[in-house]
Amino acid sequence: MHKAKISITFDDGNDNTYTNAYPIMRKYGLIGTVFVYTYALGTNGKMTYAQLAELQAYGFEVGSHTANNKTMTTLTESEARAELVDSKQALEQNGLNVKSFAPPSRLWNNSLATLAEQEGYKAVRAVSNSNAITQSYQIPNLLYVNNGTPSMSTLNINFDTVKGWINKAINEGAWINLLFHHVADSLDSYTTSLSEFEAICSYVKFRKNKGDITDDTFYNSLFPTKNILNLELANRVLMSDRSLTADRILPAE
């Protein structure tokens, strides 16, 4: 059985990922993945390219979240391709290595998977239009992951809930992917507090020191991990209006 694995991911490129989450993760020796939409980088409330480069140098993965934060399934083929190409080029031109893509609102389909493959992406974190429980896309030599779970009130997402997910992943030798938007004391329904985030990181470090789990980037986690975290339906959360997501991941063999 494979050792359990955890990947911590952040969407949107919010500056509190750098100012709040990153120092806590460094404190506990953890790395993660940030998915950013490029048009807003360097503006108020968003990270800069220099900050992203620092995260990458520390061991984080930087992935695309489109150029303009548009829902991919509503776009024409040429518009969707432009979101894939423009964001990837902008990041790469600033010295960032881009392998993964996360579509806004997580909406995705096979046609978009084909476009992403053509434009050089290696992996996609997404959910289908139908919000099916589990679907996966496998394209020759590339791995695309598609997950579907129901959304749940953020009031049900706290350290004890996440600790239970982590313990279940350890018991099953599975991979758990956690998604955050804001890490701050008070912003909106997308927000996880600093104390909750630190409690999660501290617990991951504790179980990591015991040899129970390893942390890695989203892309790196895809390949050595064959088990999935099979959470009960009521304990899985998704959608972009939630602060934290535990994904049911099914890597292609």
C-alpha positions in Angstrom: 0.0 0.0 0.0 1.2 3.5 -0.9 1.9 5.9 1.9 -0.8 8.6 2.3 -0.2 11.9 0.5 -1.7 15.3 0.9 -1.5 18.3 -1.5 -2.5 21.8 -0.4 -3.7 24.0 -3.2 -4.8 27.7 -3.4 -7.0 29.3 -6.1 -7.1 32.8 -7.5 -3.6 34.2 -6.6 -4.8 36.1 -3.5 -2.1 37.9 -1.7 -2.9 36.4 1.6 -1.7 33.1 0.2 1.7 34.7 0.2 1.4 36.9 3.3 -0.6 34.5 5.6 -0.6 30.9 4.3 3.0 30.7 3.1 4.7 31.7 6.4 2.6 29.1 8.2 3.5 26.4 5.7 7.2 27.3 5.9 6.9 27.1 9.7 5.8 23.5 9.3 8.0 22.6 6.3 5.1 22.1 3.9 4.8 22.9 0.2 1.7 23.4 -2.0 0.3 24.6 -5.3 -1.1 27.9 -6.3 -3.5 28.3 -9.3 -3.6 32.0 -10.5 -5.4 34.0 -13.1 -2.8 36.2 -14.7 -4.7 39.4 -15.6 -4.9 40.5 -11.9 -1.4 39.6 -10.8 0.3 42.6 -9.2 -2.9 44.4 -8.6 -4.5 45.1 -5.2 -5.2 41.9 -3.3 -3.3 39.7 -5.7 0.2 38.3 -5.6 3.1 39.5 -7.8 5.2 37.6 -10.2 8.1 38.0 -7.8 6.2 36.5 -5.0 5.2 33.5 -7.2 8.8 33.1 -8.1 9.7 32.9 -4.4 7.0 30.3 -3.8 8.3 28.3 -6.7 11.9 28.5 -5.5 10.8 27.2 -2.1 9.1 24.2 -3.7 5.6 25.3 -4.6 4.0 24.5 -7.9 2.5 27.4 -9.8 -0.4 26.6 -12.2 -2.8 28.4 -14.4 -6.4 29.4 -13.4 -6.9 31.1 -16.8 -5.9 34.6 -17.9 -9.2 36.3 -17.1 -11.0 34.1 -14.6 -13.7 33.1 -17.1 -15.8 30.0 -16.9 -14.2 27.8 -19.5 -17.4 25.9 -20.5 -19.1 29.1 -21.5 -16.4 30.1 -24.0 -16.0 29.4 -27.7 -13.1 27.1 -28.7 -10.9 30.1 -29.7 -11.8 31.9 -26.5 -11.0 28.9 -24.3 -7.7 28.3 -26.1 -6.8 31.9 -25.5 -7.4 31.5 -21.8 -5.1 28.4 -21.7 -2.4 29.9 -23.9 -2.3 33.5 -22.6 -2.1 32.5 -18.9 0.6 29.8 -19.5 2.7 32.2 -21.6 2.5 35.0 -19.1 3.6 32.8 -16.3 6.4 31.1 -18.3 7.7 34.5 -19.5 8.1 35.4 -15.9 10.2 32.3 -15.1 7.5 30.0 -13.8 7.1 26.4 -14.8 3.5 25.6 -15.6 2.2 22.0 -15.8 -1.2 22.1 -14.2 -4.5 24.0 -14.9 -7.5 24.6 -12.7 -10.6 26.0 -14.4 -12.6 28.7 -12.6 -15.7 27.1 -11.0 -14.1 23.8 -11.9 -16.4 23.3 -14.9 -14.8 21.1 -17.5 -15.4 18.7 -20.4 -13.6 16.5 -22.9 -13.3 19.2 -25.5 -11.5 21.4 -23.0 -9.3 18.5 -22.0 -8.2 18.1 -25.6 -7.4 21.8 -25.9 -5.4 21.7 -22.7 -3.4 18.8 -24.0 -2.7 20.6 -27.2 -1.4 23.6 -25.3 1.1 21.6 -23.3 -0.7 21.2 -19.9 0.1 18.0 -18.0 -2.8 17.9 -15.5 -6.1 19.5 -14.8 -8.0 19.8 -11.5 -11.6 20.2 -12.4 -15.2 19.0 -12.1 -17.6 18.0 -14.8 -20.6 20.0 -16.0 -22.9 17.2 -14.7 -21.1 17.3 -11.3 -20.8 13.5 -11.5 -19.2 11.9 -8.5 -16.1 10.7 -10.3 -15.0 11.1 -13.8 -11.5 11.0 -15.3 -9.9 12.0 -18.5 -6.8 10.3 -19.8 -5.0 11.7 -22.8 -1.9 9.9 -24.2 1.1 10.5 -22.0 -0.9 13.1 -19.9 -3.0 12.9 -16.9 -6.2 14.9 -16.4 -8.2 14.6 -13.2 -11.9 15.3 -12.9 -13.7 15.2 -9.5 -17.3 15.8 -8.5 -18.7 16.3 -5.1 -21.6 18.2 -3.6 -21.1 21.5 -1.9 -21.6 21.9 1.9 -21.9 24.8 4.3 -18.5 26.3 5.3 -19.8 26.0 8.9 -19.2 22.3 8.6 -15.5 22.8 7.5 -13.2 23.1 10.5 -10.0 21.6 11.8 -11.8 18.5 13.3 -13.5 17.8 9.9 -10.2 18.1 8.0 -8.4 16.0 10.7 -10.9 13.3 10.0 -10.2 13.4 6.3 -6.4 13.3 6.9 -6.8 10.3 9.2 -9.0 8.5 6.7 -6.4 9.1 4.0 -3.7 7.7 6.2 -5.8 4.6 7.1 -6.5 4.0 3.4 -3.0 5.0 2.1 -4.8 7.5 -0.1 -4.3 11.0 -1.5 -6.2 14.0 -0.2 -6.2 17.3 -1.9 -7.2 20.4 0.1 -8.2 23.6 -1.7 -8.2 27.1 -0.1 -9.1 30.5 -1.5 -8.4 33.0 1.3 -6.4 32.4 4.5 -7.3 35.3 6.7 -9.2 36.1 9.9 -12.2 37.7 8.2 -13.0 38.2 4.6 -15.9 36.2 3.0 -17.3 32.8 2.6 -14.2 31.7 0.7 -12.1 32.3 3.8 -10.3 29.9 6.2 -9.0 31.5 9.4 -5.4 31.6 10.2 -5.9 29.6 13.4 -7.8 26.8 11.5 -5.2 26.8 8.7 -2.3 26.6 11.2 -4.0 23.8 13.0 -4.3 21.8 9.8 -0.7 22.4 8.9 0.5 21.5 12.4 -1.4 18.3 12.2 -0.1 17.4 8.8 3.5 18.0 10.1 2.8 15.8 13.2 1.6 12.9 11.0 4.4 13.6 8.5 7.0 13.3 11.3 5.5 10.0 12.3 5.9 8.7 8.7 2.2 8.4 8.0 1.8 11.0 5.2 3.9 13.0 2.8 3.0 16.4 1.3 3.7 17.4 -2.3 2.5 19.6 -5.1 -0.7 18.8 -7.0 1.1 17.7 -10.1 3.6 15.5 -8.3 0.9 13.9 -6.3 -0.9 12.5 -9.3 1.6 9.9 -10.4 2.9 7.9 -7.4 -0.5 7.8 -5.7 -3.0 5.1 -7.0 -5.4 5.1 -4.0 -8.1 7.7 -3.6 -9.6 9.1 -0.5 -13.1 7.6 -0.6 -15.0 10.0 1.7 -18.7 9.5 2.3 -20.9 11.8 0.2 -22.0 14.0 3.2 -18.4 14.6 4.2 -17.1 15.8 0.8 -17.3 19.4 -0.3 -16.7 21.2 -3.5 -17.5 24.3 -5.6 -15.9 27.7 -5.7 -18.2 29.2 -3.1 -16.6 27.2 -0.3 -13.4 27.9 1.5 -11.9 24.4 1.5 -12.4 21.4 -0.6 -11.5 17.7 -0.1 -11.3 16.1 -3.5 -12.0 12.5 -4.4 -9.1 12.0 -6.8 -9.0 9.1 -9.3 -5.6 9.1 -11.1 -5.6 7.3 -14.5 -3.5 4.2 -14.4 
